[in-house]
C-alpha cells in the first residue's frame, strides 16, 4: 500500500482563510490538510507576515481539480450559491 502524496495548492495568510478554503475544497469532494511550519504556531496564534502563512495541501492526484475550485472561488463563482444549513429542520422557517 503506497502512502498518499500531498502537494501544496496555495499558501494564504491566516488560519481563518485557510480553514475557509479547506472547507470549500472538502465540500467539493477534495480532501485537504493545513500546514503551518514551526513550533511557534502551536504556542501563539500568529497572523502577521510570514508567521501567519498557512499552506493548503491536497492529494497530488486531486491537484488539478483543487486548482479549478480555488480559481472559481477567487473569481467569486461560489458567492451566489445557497448553501443549506445542516442543522435546520425542513419546514422550520
Phi and psi in radians as a Rosetta constraint file:
Dihedral C 1 N 2 CA 2 C 2 CIRCULARHARMONIC -1.632 0.35
Dihedral N 2 CA 2 C 2 N 3 CIRCULARHARMONIC 2.577 0.35
Dihedral C 2 N 3 CA 3 C 3 CIRCULARHARMONIC -1.323 0.35
Dihedral N 3 CA 3 C 3 N 4 CIRCULARHARMONIC 2.570 0.35
Dihedral C 3 N 4 CA 4 C 4 CIRCULARHARMONIC -1.226 0.35
Dihedral N 4 CA 4 C 4 N 5 CIRCULARHARMONIC 2.311 0.35
Dihedral C 4 N 5 CA 5 C 5 CIRCULARHARMONIC -1.657 0.35
Dihedral N 5 CA 5 C 5 N 6 CIRCULARHARMONIC 2.332 0.35
Dihedral C 5 N 6 CA 6 C 6 CIRCULARHARMONIC -1.872 0.35
Dihedral N 6 CA 6 C 6 N 7 CIRCULARHARMONIC 2.589 0.35
Dihedral C 6 N 7 CA 7 C 7 CIRCULARHARMONIC -2.249 0.35
Dihedral N 7 CA 7 C 7 N 8 CIRCULARHARMONIC 2.593 0.35
Dihedral C 7 N 8 CA 8 C 8 CIRCULARHARMONIC -1.344 0.35
Dihedral N 8 CA 8 C 8 N 9 CIRCULARHARMONIC 2.097 0.35
Dihedral C 8 N 9 CA 9 C 9 CIRCULARHARMONIC -1.469 0.35
Dihedral N 9 CA 9 C 9 N 10 CIRCULARHARMONIC -0.803 0.35
Dihedral C 9 N 10 CA 10 C 10 CIRCULARHARMONIC -2.817 0.35
Dihedral N 10 CA 10 C 10 N 11 CIRCULARHARMONIC 2.875 0.35
Dihedral C 10 N 11 CA 11 C 11 CIRCULARHARMONIC -2.263 0.35
Dihedral N 11 CA 11 C 11 N 12 CIRCULARHARMONIC 2.141 0.35
Dihedral C 11 N 12 CA 12 C 12 CIRCULARHARMONIC -2.162 0.35
Dihedral N 12 CA 12 C 12 N 13 CIRCULARHARMONIC 2.824 0.35
Dihedral C 12 N 13 CA 13 C 13 CIRCULARHARMONIC -1.538 0.35
Dihedral N 13 CA 13 C 13 N 14 CIRCULARHARMONIC 2.097 0.35
Dihedral C 13 N 14 CA 14 C 14 CIRCULARHARMONIC 1.641 0.35
Dihedral N 14 CA 14 C 14 N 15 CIRCULARHARMONIC 2.463 0.35
Dihedral C 14 N 15 CA 15 C 15 CIRCULARHARMONIC -1.136 0.35
Dihedral N 15 CA 15 C 15 N 16 CIRCULARHARMONIC -0.642 0.35
Dihedral C 15 N 16 CA 16 C 16 CIRCULARHARMONIC -1.064 0.35
Dihedral N 16 CA 16 C 16 N 17 CIRCULARHARMONIC -0.823 0.35
Dihedral C 16 N 17 CA 17 C 17 CIRCULARHARMONIC -1.073 0.35
Dihedral N 17 CA 17 C 17 N 18 CIRCULARHARMONIC -0.750 0.35
Dihedral C 17 N 18 CA 18 C 18 CIRCULARHARMONIC -1.120 0.35
Dihedral N 18 CA 18 C 18 N 19 CIRCULARHARMONIC -0.746 0.35
Dihedral C 18 N 19 CA 19 C 19 CIRCULARHARMONIC -1.119 0.35
Dihedral N 19 CA 19 C 19 N 20 CIRCULARHARMONIC -0.664 0.35
Dihedral C 19 N 20 CA 20 C 20 CIRCULARHARMONIC -1.076 0.35
Dihedral N 20 CA 20 C 20 N 21 CIRCULARHARMONIC -0.841 0.35
Dihedral C 20 N 21 CA 21 C 21 CIRCULARHARMONIC -1.173 0.35
Dihedral N 21 CA 21 C 21 N 22 CIRCULARHARMONIC -0.695 0.35
Dihedral C 21 N 22 CA 22 C 22 CIRCULARHARMONIC -1.033 0.35
Dihedral N 22 CA 22 C 22 N 23 CIRCULARHARMONIC -0.800 0.35
Dihedral C 22 N 23 CA 23 C 23 CIRCULARHARMONIC -1.087 0.35
Dihedral N 23 CA 23 C 23 N 24 CIRCULARHARMONIC -0.700 0.35
Dihedral C 23 N 24 CA 24 C 24 CIRCULARHARMONIC -1.101 0.35
Dihedral N 24 CA 24 C 24 N 25 CIRCULARHARMONIC -0.807 0.35
Dihedral C 24 N 25 CA 25 C 25 CIRCULARHARMONIC -1.048 0.35
Dihedral N 25 CA 25 C 25 N 26 CIRCULARHARMONIC -0.812 0.35
Dihedral C 25 N 26 CA 26 C 26 CIRCULARHARMONIC -1.128 0.35
Dihedral N 26 CA 26 C 26 N 27 CIRCULARHARMONIC -0.613 0.35
Dihedral C 26 N 27 CA 27 C 27 CIRCULARHARMONIC -1.153 0.35
Dihedral N 27 CA 27 C 27 N 28 CIRCULARHARMONIC -0.430 0.35
Dihedral C 27 N 28 CA 28 C 28 CIRCULARHARMONIC -1.631 0.35
Dihedral N 28 CA 28 C 28 N 29 CIRCULARHARMONIC 0.085 0.35
Dihedral C 28 N 29 CA 29 C 29 CIRCULARHARMONIC 1.576 0.35
Dihedral N 29 CA 29 C 29 N 30 CIRCULARHARMONIC 0.208 0.35
Dihedral C 29 N 30 CA 30 C 30 CIRCULARHARMONIC -1.862 0.35
Dihedral N 30 CA 30 C 30 N 31 CIRCULARHARMONIC 2.036 0.35
Dihedral C 30 N 31 CA 31 C 31 CIRCULARHARMONIC -1.117 0.35
Dihedral N 31 CA 31 C 31 N 32 CIRCULARHARMONIC 2.573 0.35
Dihedral C 31 N 32 CA 32 C 32 CIRCULARHARMONIC -2.596 0.35
Dihedral N 32 CA 32 C 32 N 33 CIRCULARHARMONIC 2.597 0.35
Dihedral C 32 N 33 CA 33 C 33 CIRCULARHARMONIC -2.310 0.35
Dihedral N 33 CA 33 C 33 N 34 CIRCULARHARMONIC 2.736 0.35
Dihedral C 33 N 34 CA 34 C 34 CIRCULARHARMONIC -1.942 0.35
Dihedral N 34 CA 34 C 34 N 35 CIRCULARHARMONIC 2.555 0.35
Dihedral C 34 N 35 CA 35 C 35 CIRCULARHARMONIC -2.428 0.35
Dihedral N 35 CA 35 C 35 N 36 CIRCULARHARMONIC 2.199 0.35
Dihedral C 35 N 36 CA 36 C 36 CIRCULARHARMONIC -2.092 0.35
Dihedral N 36 CA 36 C 36 N 37 CIRCULARHARMONIC 2.071 0.35
Dihedral C 36 N 37 CA 37 C 37 CIRCULARHARMONIC -1.301 0.35
Dihedral N 37 CA 37 C 37 N 38 CIRCULARHARMONIC 2.598 0.35
Dihedral C 37 N 38 CA 38 C 38 CIRCULARHARMONIC 1.659 0.35
Dihedral N 38 CA 38 C 38 N 39 CIRCULARHARMONIC 2.474 0.35
Dihedral C 38 N 39 CA 39 C 39 CIRCULARHARMONIC -1.222 0.35
Dihedral N 39 CA 39 C 39 N 40 CIRCULARHARMONIC -0.389 0.35
Dihedral C 39 N 40 CA 40 C 40 CIRCULARHARMONIC -1.067 0.35
Dihedral N 40 CA 40 C 40 N 41 CIRCULARHARMONIC -0.469 0.35
Dihedral C 40 N 41 CA 41 C 41 CIRCULARHARMONIC -1.202 0.35
Dihedral N 41 CA 41 C 41 N 42 CIRCULARHARMONIC -0.403 0.35
Dihedral C 41 N 42 CA 42 C 42 CIRCULARHARMONIC -1.432 0.35
Dihedral N 42 CA 42 C 42 N 43 CIRCULARHARMONIC -0.453 0.35
Dihedral C 42 N 43 CA 43 C 43 CIRCULARHARMONIC -1.581 0.35
Dihedral N 43 CA 43 C 43 N 44 CIRCULARHARMONIC -0.572 0.35
Dihedral C 43 N 44 CA 44 C 44 CIRCULARHARMONIC -2.343 0.35
Dihedral N 44 CA 44 C 44 N 45 CIRCULARHARMONIC 2.468 0.35
Dihedral C 44 N 45 CA 45 C 45 CIRCULARHARMONIC -1.450 0.35
Dihedral N 45 CA 45 C 45 N 46 CIRCULARHARMONIC 1.766 0.35
Dihedral C 45 N 46 CA 46 C 46 CIRCULARHARMONIC -1.775 0.35
Dihedral N 46 CA 46 C 46 N 47 CIRCULARHARMONIC 2.248 0.35
Dihedral C 46 N 47 CA 47 C 47 CIRCULARHARMONIC -2.277 0.35
Dihedral N 47 CA 47 C 47 N 48 CIRCULARHARMONIC 0.428 0.35
Dihedral C 47 N 48 CA 48 C 48 CIRCULARHARMONIC -2.001 0.35
Dihedral N 48 CA 48 C 48 N 49 CIRCULARHARMONIC 2.261 0.35
Dihedral C 48 N 49 CA 49 C 49 CIRCULARHARMONIC 0.949 0.35
Dihedral N 49 CA 49 C 49 N 50 CIRCULARHARMONIC -2.537 0.35
Dihedral C 49 N 50 CA 50 C 50 CIRCULARHARMONIC -1.174 0.35
Dihedral N 50 CA 50 C 50 N 51 CIRCULARHARMONIC -0.362 0.35
Dihedral C 50 N 51 CA 51 C 51 CIRCULARHARMONIC -1.231 0.35
Dihedral N 51 CA 51 C 51 N 52 CIRCULARHARMONIC -0.360 0.35
Dihedral C 51 N 52 CA 52 C 52 CIRCULARHARMONIC -1.673 0.35
Dihedral N 52 CA 52 C 52 N 53 CIRCULARHARMONIC 0.078 0.35
Dihedral C 52 N 53 CA 53 C 53 CIRCULARHARMONIC -1.321 0.35
Dihedral N 53 CA 53 C 53 N 54 CIRCULARHARMONIC 2.344 0.35
Dihedral C 53 N 54 CA 54 C 54 CIRCULARHARMONIC -2.182 0.35
Dihedral N 54 CA 54 C 54 N 55 CIRCULARHARMONIC 2.256 0.35
Dihedral C 54 N 55 CA 55 C 55 CIRCULARHARMONIC -1.553 0.35
Dihedral N 55 CA 55 C 55 N 56 CIRCULARHARMONIC 2.415 0.35
Dihedral C 55 N 56 CA 56 C 56 CIRCULARHARMONIC -1.854 0.35
Dihedral N 56 CA 56 C 56 N 57 CIRCULARHARMONIC 2.086 0.35
Dihedral C 56 N 57 CA 57 C 57 CIRCULARHARMONIC -1.957 0.35
Dihedral N 57 CA 57 C 57 N 58 CIRCULARHARMONIC 2.488 0.35
Dihedral C 57 N 58 CA 58 C 58 CIRCULARHARMONIC -2.316 0.35
Dihedral N 58 CA 58 C 58 N 59 CIRCULARHARMONIC 2.793 0.35
Dihedral C 58 N 59 CA 59 C 59 CIRCULARHARMONIC -1.041 0.35
Dihedral N 59 CA 59 C 59 N 60 CIRCULARHARMONIC 2.453 0.35
Dihedral C 59 N 60 CA 60 C 60 CIRCULARHARMONIC -0.940 0.35
Dihedral N 60 CA 60 C 60 N 61 CIRCULARHARMONIC -0.659 0.35
Dihedral C 60 N 61 CA 61 C 61 CIRCULARHARMONIC -1.303 0.35
Dihedral N 61 CA 61 C 61 N 62 CIRCULARHARMONIC -0.090 0.35
Dihedral C 61 N 62 CA 62 C 62 CIRCULARHARMONIC -1.959 0.35
Dihedral N 62 CA 62 C 62 N 63 CIRCULARHARMONIC 0.106 0.35
Dihedral C 62 N 63 CA 63 C 63 CIRCULARHARMONIC -1.080 0.35
Dihedral N 63 CA 63 C 63 N 64 CIRCULARHARMONIC -0.786 0.35
Dihedral C 63 N 64 CA 64 C 64 CIRCULARHARMONIC -1.086 0.35
Dihedral N 64 CA 64 C 64 N 65 CIRCULARHARMONIC -0.773 0.35
Dihedral C 64 N 65 CA 65 C 65 CIRCULARHARMONIC -1.119 0.35
Dihedral N 65 CA 65 C 65 N 66 CIRCULARHARMONIC -0.728 0.35
Dihedral C 65 N 66 CA 66 C 66 CIRCULARHARMONIC -1.136 0.35
Dihedral N 66 CA 66 C 66 N 67 CIRCULARHARMONIC -0.671 0.35
Dihedral C 66 N 67 CA 67 C 67 CIRCULARHARMONIC -1.092 0.35
Dihedral N 67 CA 67 C 67 N 68 CIRCULARHARMONIC -0.692 0.35
Dihedral C 67 N 68 CA 68 C 68 CIRCULARHARMONIC -1.158 0.35
Dihedral N 68 CA 68 C 68 N 69 CIRCULARHARMONIC -0.737 0.35
Dihedral C 68 N 69 CA 69 C 69 CIRCULARHARMONIC -1.088 0.35
Dihedral N 69 CA 69 C 69 N 70 CIRCULARHARMONIC -0.762 0.35
Dihedral C 69 N 70 CA 70 C 70 CIRCULARHARMONIC -1.140 0.35
Dihedral N 70 CA 70 C 70 N 71 CIRCULARHARMONIC -0.712 0.35
Dihedral C 70 N 71 CA 71 C 71 CIRCULARHARMONIC -1.077 0.35
Dihedral N 71 CA 71 C 71 N 72 CIRCULARHARMONIC -0.769 0.35
Dihedral C 71 N 72 CA 72 C 72 CIRCULARHARMONIC -1.100 0.35
Dihedral N 72 CA 72 C 72 N 73 CIRCULARHARMONIC -0.692 0.35
Dihedral C 72 N 73 CA 73 C 73 CIRCULARHARMONIC -1.075 0.35
Dihedral N 73 CA 73 C 73 N 74 CIRCULARHARMONIC -0.857 0.35
Dihedral C 73 N 74 CA 74 C 74 CIRCULARHARMONIC -1.164 0.35
Dihedral N 74 CA 74 C 74 N 75 CIRCULARHARMONIC -0.447 0.35
Dihedral C 74 N 75 CA 75 C 75 CIRCULARHARMONIC -1.438 0.35
Dihedral N 75 CA 75 C 75 N 76 CIRCULARHARMONIC -0.089 0.35
Dihedral C 75 N 76 CA 76 C 76 CIRCULARHARMONIC 1.482 0.35
Dihedral N 76 CA 76 C 76 N 77 CIRCULARHARMONIC 0.290 0.35
Dihedral C 76 N 77 CA 77 C 77 CIRCULARHARMONIC -1.264 0.35
Dihedral N 77 CA 77 C 77 N 78 CIRCULARHARMONIC -0.229 0.35
Dihedral C 77 N 78 CA 78 C 78 CIRCULARHARMONIC -1.730 0.35
Dihedral N 78 CA 78 C 78 N 79 CIRCULARHARMONIC -0.071 0.35
Dihedral C 78 N 79 CA 79 C 79 CIRCULARHARMONIC -1.144 0.35
Dihedral N 79 CA 79 C 79 N 80 CIRCULARHARMONIC -0.597 0.35
Dihedral C 79 N 80 CA 80 C 80 CIRCULARHARMONIC -1.629 0.35
Dihedral N 80 CA 80 C 80 N 81 CIRCULARHARMONIC 0.054 0.35
Dihedral C 80 N 81 CA 81 C 81 CIRCULARHARMONIC -1.355 0.35
Dihedral N 81 CA 81 C 81 N 82 CIRCULARHARMONIC 2.466 0.35
Dihedral C 81 N 82 CA 82 C 82 CIRCULARHARMONIC -1.732 0.35
Dihedral N 82 CA 82 C 82 N 83 CIRCULARHARMONIC 1.796 0.35
Dihedral C 82 N 83 CA 83 C 83 CIRCULARHARMONIC -1.568 0.35
Dihedral N 83 CA 83 C 83 N 84 CIRCULARHARMONIC 2.328 0.35
Dihedral C 83 N 84 CA 84 C 84 CIRCULARHARMONIC -1.372 0.35
Dihedral N 84 CA 84 C 84 N 85 CIRCULARHARMONIC 2.537 0.35
Dihedral C 84 N 85 CA 85 C 85 CIRCULARHARMONIC -1.419 0.35
Dihedral N 85 CA 85 C 85 N 86 CIRCULARHARMONIC 2.055 0.35
Dihedral C 85 N 86 CA 86 C 86 CIRCULARHARMONIC -1.130 0.35
Dihedral N 86 CA 86 C 86 N 87 CIRCULARHARMONIC -0.336 0.35
Dihedral C 86 N 87 CA 87 C 87 CIRCULARHARMONIC -1.558 0.35
Dihedral N 87 CA 87 C 87 N 88 CIRCULARHARMONIC -0.200 0.35
Dihedral C 87 N 88 CA 88 C 88 CIRCULARHARMONIC -1.376 0.35
Dihedral N 88 CA 88 C 88 N 89 CIRCULARHARMONIC 2.308 0.35
Dihedral C 88 N 89 CA 89 C 89 CIRCULARHARMONIC -1.450 0.35
Dihedral N 89 CA 89 C 89 N 90 CIRCULARHARMONIC 2.453 0.35
Dihedral C 89 N 90 CA 90 C 90 CIRCULARHARMONIC -0.997 0.35
Dihedral N 90 CA 90 C 90 N 91 CIRCULARHARMONIC 2.362 0.35
Dihedral C 90 N 91 CA 91 C 91 CIRCULARHARMONIC 1.312 0.35
Dihedral N 91 CA 91 C 91 N 92 CIRCULARHARMONIC 0.255 0.35
Dihedral C 91 N 92 CA 92 C 92 CIRCULARHARMONIC -1.632 0.35
Dihedral N 92 CA 92 C 92 N 93 CIRCULARHARMONIC 0.226 0.35
